[in-house]
Amino acid sequence: MPENIYNWSSTADEARFTIQNMAKLVLKVSSRIENAEILIEPSEEPPFALNMKWLVTTDVDGTAAKLIVSAELNMMMKMMASGPLQKLVDHQTNALAKALS
């Protein structure tokens, strides 16, 4: 995990962690469509509305994965949360790319 993420614990369907100086989040896989989509949503009350969606597409050129993060943030929270959330997304996408290469 990025250096700003601590208290990490996870199972196959749930992750619990704290983003430094910001929030504690508990995210759970709420739905899976094999080889197409994974939807991740808070399983406990988050400090802001958030969901993450992995989309997987396959064509003749190969397979592509896209991570979409949707968060409802007021201006103050956006200033505080956008950087840590971007680091988390970058870490996840880089880890996936490394695992698949």
Residue frames as a rotation matrix with the C-alpha (Angstrom) as fourth column:
MET 1
0.570 0.821 0.000 0.00
0.821 -0.570 0.000 0.00
0.000 0.000 -1.000 0.00
PRO 2
0.203 -0.468 0.860 1.09
0.247 -0.826 -0.507 3.60
0.948 0.315 -0.052 -0.46
GLU 3
-0.705 -0.624 -0.337 2.82
0.477 -0.065 -0.877 5.19
0.526 -0.778 0.343 2.53
ASN 4
-0.756 0.459 0.467 -0.29
-0.594 -0.780 -0.196 7.22
0.274 -0.426 0.862 3.41
ILE 5
0.371 0.851 -0.372 -2.36
-0.551 0.524 0.649 4.03
0.748 -0.035 0.663 3.93
TYR 6
-0.779 -0.616 0.119 -2.08
-0.469 0.446 -0.762 2.24
0.416 -0.650 -0.636 7.28
ASN 7
-0.472 0.559 0.682 -4.01
-0.557 0.411 -0.722 -0.20
-0.684 -0.720 0.117 9.51
TRP 8
-0.185 0.357 -0.916 -4.57
-0.929 0.239 0.281 -2.32
0.319 0.903 0.288 6.40
SER 9
-0.662 0.034 0.749 -6.37
-0.220 0.946 -0.238 -5.64
-0.716 -0.323 -0.619 6.76
SER 10
-0.196 0.584 -0.787 -8.21
-0.980 -0.141 0.140 -7.55
-0.030 0.799 0.600 4.09
THR 11
-0.153 0.233 0.960 -10.00
0.004 0.972 -0.235 -10.70
-0.988 -0.032 -0.150 3.05
ALA 12
-0.703 -0.081 0.706 -11.04
0.657 0.307 0.689 -11.83
-0.273 0.948 -0.162 -0.42
ASP 13
-0.011 0.843 0.538 -14.12
0.884 -0.244 0.399 -9.58
0.467 0.480 -0.743 -0.25
GLU 14
0.914 0.405 -0.014 -13.31
0.349 -0.770 0.534 -6.78
0.205 -0.493 -0.845 2.21
ALA 15
-0.210 -0.971 0.113 -10.56
0.717 -0.231 -0.657 -4.26
0.664 -0.057 0.745 2.94
ARG 16
0.875 0.353 -0.331 -10.19
0.482 -0.590 0.647 -2.09
0.033 -0.726 -0.687 6.04
PHE 17
-0.196 -0.974 0.117 -7.70
0.944 -0.220 -0.245 0.76
0.264 0.062 0.962 6.11
THR 18
0.580 0.265 -0.771 -7.05
0.524 -0.846 0.103 4.29
-0.624 -0.463 -0.629 7.22
ILE 19
0.328 -0.464 0.823 -5.93
0.712 -0.451 -0.539 7.09
0.621 0.762 0.182 4.93
GLN 20
-0.418 -0.645 -0.640 -3.49
0.908 -0.296 -0.295 9.22
0.000 -0.705 0.710 6.89
ASN 21
-0.881 0.040 -0.471 -5.01
0.138 -0.931 -0.337 12.42
-0.452 -0.362 0.815 8.29
MET 22
-0.753 0.605 -0.259 -8.29
-0.566 -0.395 0.723 11.74
0.335 0.691 0.640 6.56
ALA 23
0.226 0.964 0.142 -10.58
-0.970 0.209 0.125 8.76
0.090 -0.166 0.982 7.09
LYS 24
-0.690 -0.235 0.684 -11.06
-0.333 0.943 -0.012 5.14
-0.643 -0.236 -0.729 8.02
LEU 25
-0.047 0.669 -0.742 -12.68
-0.995 0.034 0.093 3.14
0.088 0.743 0.664 5.22
VAL 26
-0.483 0.024 0.875 -14.17
-0.149 0.983 -0.110 -0.34
-0.863 -0.184 -0.471 5.08
LEU 27
-0.144 0.360 -0.922 -14.79
-0.979 -0.190 0.078 -1.40
-0.148 0.913 0.379 1.49
LYS 28
-0.291 0.156 0.944 -16.47
-0.126 0.972 -0.199 -4.61
-0.948 -0.177 -0.263 0.37
VAL 29
-0.984 0.044 -0.172 -17.03
-0.160 0.198 0.967 -6.28
0.077 0.979 -0.188 -2.99
SER 30
-0.381 0.918 0.114 -20.77
-0.521 -0.111 -0.846 -5.84
-0.764 -0.381 0.521 -3.47
SER 31
0.770 0.607 0.198 -21.08
-0.214 0.537 -0.816 -7.54
-0.602 0.585 0.544 -6.86
ARG 32
-0.473 -0.881 0.010 -19.02
-0.360 0.204 0.911 -9.47
-0.804 0.427 -0.413 -9.37
ILE 33
0.842 0.519 -0.146 -19.69
-0.359 0.338 -0.870 -10.23
-0.402 0.785 0.471 -13.00
GLU 34
0.324 -0.787 0.525 -17.06
0.342 0.615 0.711 -12.72
-0.882 -0.050 0.469 -14.04
ASN 35
-0.388 -0.673 0.629 -14.60
0.853 -0.004 0.522 -11.36
-0.349 0.740 0.575 -16.62
ALA 36
0.043 0.466 0.884 -16.51
0.746 -0.603 0.282 -8.06
0.664 0.647 -0.374 -16.78
GLU 37
0.061 0.128 0.990 -16.96
-0.299 -0.944 0.141 -6.06
0.952 -0.305 -0.019 -13.57
ILE 38
-0.255 -0.077 -0.964 -16.26
0.886 0.380 -0.265 -5.84
0.387 -0.922 -0.029 -9.86
LEU 39
0.241 0.413 0.878 -18.15
-0.041 -0.900 0.435 -3.25
0.970 -0.141 -0.200 -7.80
ILE 40
-0.435 -0.470 -0.768 -16.66
0.796 0.198 -0.571 -2.19
0.420 -0.860 0.288 -4.45
GLU 41
0.199 0.590 0.783 -18.70
-0.041 -0.793 0.608 -0.13
0.979 -0.153 -0.134 -1.99
PRO 42
-0.615 -0.389 0.686 -18.41
-0.651 -0.241 -0.720 0.89
0.445 -0.889 -0.105 1.67
SER 43
-0.203 0.553 -0.808 -19.68
0.393 0.802 0.450 -1.73
0.897 -0.226 -0.380 4.12
GLU 44
-0.100 0.188 -0.977 -19.62
0.951 -0.271 -0.150 0.74
-0.292 -0.944 -0.152 7.02
GLU 45
0.857 0.511 -0.074 -20.65
0.478 -0.839 -0.260 4.40
-0.195 0.187 -0.963 7.06
PRO 46
-0.088 -0.930 0.357 -17.91
0.977 -0.151 -0.153 6.27
0.196 0.335 0.922 5.15
PRO 47
-0.342 -0.085 -0.936 -17.00
0.487 -0.868 -0.099 9.91
-0.803 -0.490 0.338 5.71
PHE 48
-0.297 0.293 -0.909 -18.11
-0.754 -0.656 0.035 10.54
-0.586 0.696 0.415 2.10
ALA 49
0.730 0.616 0.294 -20.02
-0.265 0.653 -0.710 8.63
-0.630 0.440 0.640 -0.59
LEU 50
-0.232 -0.895 -0.381 -17.61
-0.899 0.047 0.436 6.41
-0.372 0.443 -0.815 -2.48
ASN 51
0.735 0.242 0.633 -17.56
-0.085 0.959 -0.269 3.43
-0.673 0.144 0.725 -4.79
MET 52
-0.334 -0.866 -0.372 -14.94
-0.732 -0.011 0.682 1.77
-0.594 0.499 -0.630 -6.94
LYS 53
0.757 0.595 0.271 -15.62
-0.244 0.642 -0.727 -0.21
-0.607 0.484 0.630 -10.08
TRP 54
-0.527 -0.847 0.069 -13.18
-0.322 0.274 0.906 -2.39
-0.787 0.455 -0.417 -12.01
LEU 55
0.691 0.676 -0.256 -14.27
-0.487 0.174 -0.856 -2.87
-0.534 0.716 0.450 -15.63
VAL 56
-0.412 -0.791 0.453 -12.67
-0.140 0.546 0.826 -5.61
-0.900 0.277 -0.336 -17.71
THR 57
0.679 0.569 -0.463 -12.99
-0.552 -0.019 -0.833 -5.78
-0.483 0.822 0.302 -21.48
THR 58
-0.250 -0.715 0.652 -11.56
0.080 0.656 0.750 -8.34
-0.965 0.240 -0.107 -23.86
ASP 59
0.769 0.415 -0.486 -11.16
-0.467 -0.154 -0.871 -8.07
-0.436 0.897 0.076 -27.61
VAL 60
0.918 -0.394 0.041 -8.81
0.316 0.666 -0.676 -9.41
0.239 0.634 0.736 -30.30
ASP 61
0.282 -0.846 0.452 -6.01
-0.263 -0.521 -0.812 -7.15
0.923 0.110 -0.369 -29.05
GLY 62
-0.701 -0.531 -0.475 -6.16
0.279 0.409 -0.869 -8.52
0.656 -0.742 -0.139 -25.48
THR 63
0.283 0.760 -0.586 -7.72
0.872 0.051 0.487 -7.64
0.400 -0.648 -0.648 -22.16
ALA 64
-0.531 -0.372 0.762 -8.00
0.059 -0.913 -0.404 -4.18
0.846 -0.170 0.506 -20.62
ALA 65
0.012 0.501 -0.866 -8.90
0.981 0.162 0.107 -3.25
0.194 -0.850 -0.489 -17.05
LYS 66
-0.386 -0.038 0.922 -10.13
0.060 -0.998 -0.016 0.16
0.921 0.049 0.387 -15.93
LEU 67
-0.423 0.229 -0.877 -10.64
0.906 0.131 -0.403 1.33
0.023 -0.965 -0.263 -12.36
ILE 68
-0.227 0.462 0.857 -13.30
0.148 -0.854 0.499 4.01
0.963 0.240 0.125 -11.85
VAL 69
-0.648 0.022 -0.762 -13.58
0.761 -0.025 -0.648 5.75
-0.033 -0.999 -0.001 -8.49
SER 70
-0.068 0.696 0.715 -16.69
0.263 -0.678 0.686 7.81
0.962 0.235 -0.136 -7.77
ALA 71
-0.479 -0.110 -0.871 -16.70
0.878 -0.058 -0.475 10.00
0.002 -0.992 0.124 -4.68
GLU 72
0.480 0.654 0.584 -19.04
0.518 -0.749 0.414 12.76
0.708 0.104 -0.698 -3.56
LEU 73
-0.223 -0.701 -0.678 -16.74
0.974 -0.197 -0.116 15.34
-0.052 -0.686 0.726 -2.01
ASN 74
0.905 0.381 -0.190 -17.34
0.381 -0.924 -0.039 18.92
-0.190 -0.037 -0.981 -0.97
MET 75
0.735 -0.632 0.244 -14.60
-0.173 -0.524 -0.834 21.40
0.655 0.571 -0.494 -1.88
MET 76
0.310 -0.632 0.710 -12.74
-0.951 -0.212 0.227 21.05
0.007 -0.745 -0.666 1.43
MET 77
0.483 -0.076 0.872 -12.87
-0.244 0.945 0.217 17.24
-0.841 -0.318 0.438 1.40
LYS 78
0.965 -0.141 0.221 -11.83
0.254 0.301 -0.919 17.19
0.063 0.943 0.326 -2.27
MET 79
0.513 -0.822 0.249 -8.69
-0.656 -0.562 -0.503 19.15
0.553 0.095 -0.827 -1.38
MET 80
0.046 -0.485 0.873 -7.88
-0.926 0.307 0.220 16.66
-0.374 -0.819 -0.435 1.38
ALA 81
0.336 0.247 0.909 -8.96
-0.222 0.959 -0.179 13.40
-0.916 -0.142 0.376 -0.27
SER 82
0.926 0.135 -0.352 -8.11
-0.367 0.108 -0.924 13.65
-0.087 0.985 0.150 -3.96
GLY 83
0.091 -0.978 -0.185 -4.35
-0.932 -0.018 -0.363 13.15
0.352 0.206 -0.913 -3.48
PRO 84
-0.512 -0.286 0.810 -4.59
-0.667 0.726 -0.165 10.10
-0.540 -0.625 -0.563 -1.17
LEU 85
0.477 0.741 0.473 -7.32
-0.183 0.609 -0.772 8.53
-0.860 0.281 0.426 -3.31
GLN 86
0.776 -0.263 -0.573 -5.21
-0.610 -0.082 -0.788 9.06
0.160 0.961 -0.224 -6.44
LYS 87
-0.313 -0.934 0.173 -2.23
-0.946 0.290 -0.146 7.39
0.086 -0.209 -0.974 -4.73
LEU 88
-0.211 0.327 0.921 -4.44
-0.394 0.834 -0.386 4.41
-0.895 -0.444 -0.047 -3.83
VAL 89
0.835 0.549 -0.028 -5.72
-0.207 0.267 -0.941 4.11
-0.509 0.792 0.337 -7.41
ASP 90
0.438 -0.755 -0.488 -2.20
-0.837 -0.145 -0.528 4.44
0.328 0.640 -0.695 -8.85
HIS 91
-0.470 -0.628 0.620 -0.92
-0.824 0.564 -0.054 1.77
-0.315 -0.537 -0.783 -6.47
GLN 92
0.145 0.622 0.769 -3.73
-0.212 0.779 -0.590 -0.65
-0.966 -0.078 0.245 -7.35
THR 93
0.933 0.233 -0.276 -3.37
-0.299 0.069 -0.952 -0.21
-0.203 0.970 0.134 -11.10
ASN 94
0.137 -0.959 -0.247 0.43
-0.934 -0.042 -0.355 -0.51
0.330 0.279 -0.902 -10.95
ALA 95
-0.421 -0.247 0.873 0.16
-0.662 0.741 -0.110 -3.64
-0.620 -0.624 -0.475 -8.78
LEU 96
0.583 0.680 0.445 -2.27
-0.111 0.609 -0.785 -5.20
-0.805 0.408 0.430 -11.28
ALA 97
0.803 -0.328 -0.498 0.02
-0.565 -0.152 -0.811 -4.37
0.190 0.932 -0.307 -14.20
LYS 98
-0.230 -0.948 0.222 3.01
-0.969 0.203 -0.137 -5.86
0.084 -0.247 -0.965 -12.35
ALA 99
-0.173 0.240 0.955 1.08
-0.456 0.840 -0.294 -9.02
-0.873 -0.486 -0.036 -11.44
LEU 100
0.767 0.587 0.257 0.04
-0.024 0.427 -0.904 -9.55
-0.641 0.688 0.342 -15.06
SER 101
0.652 -0.560 -0.512 3.44
-0.732 -0.290 -0.616 -8.94
0.197 0.776 -0.599 -16.65
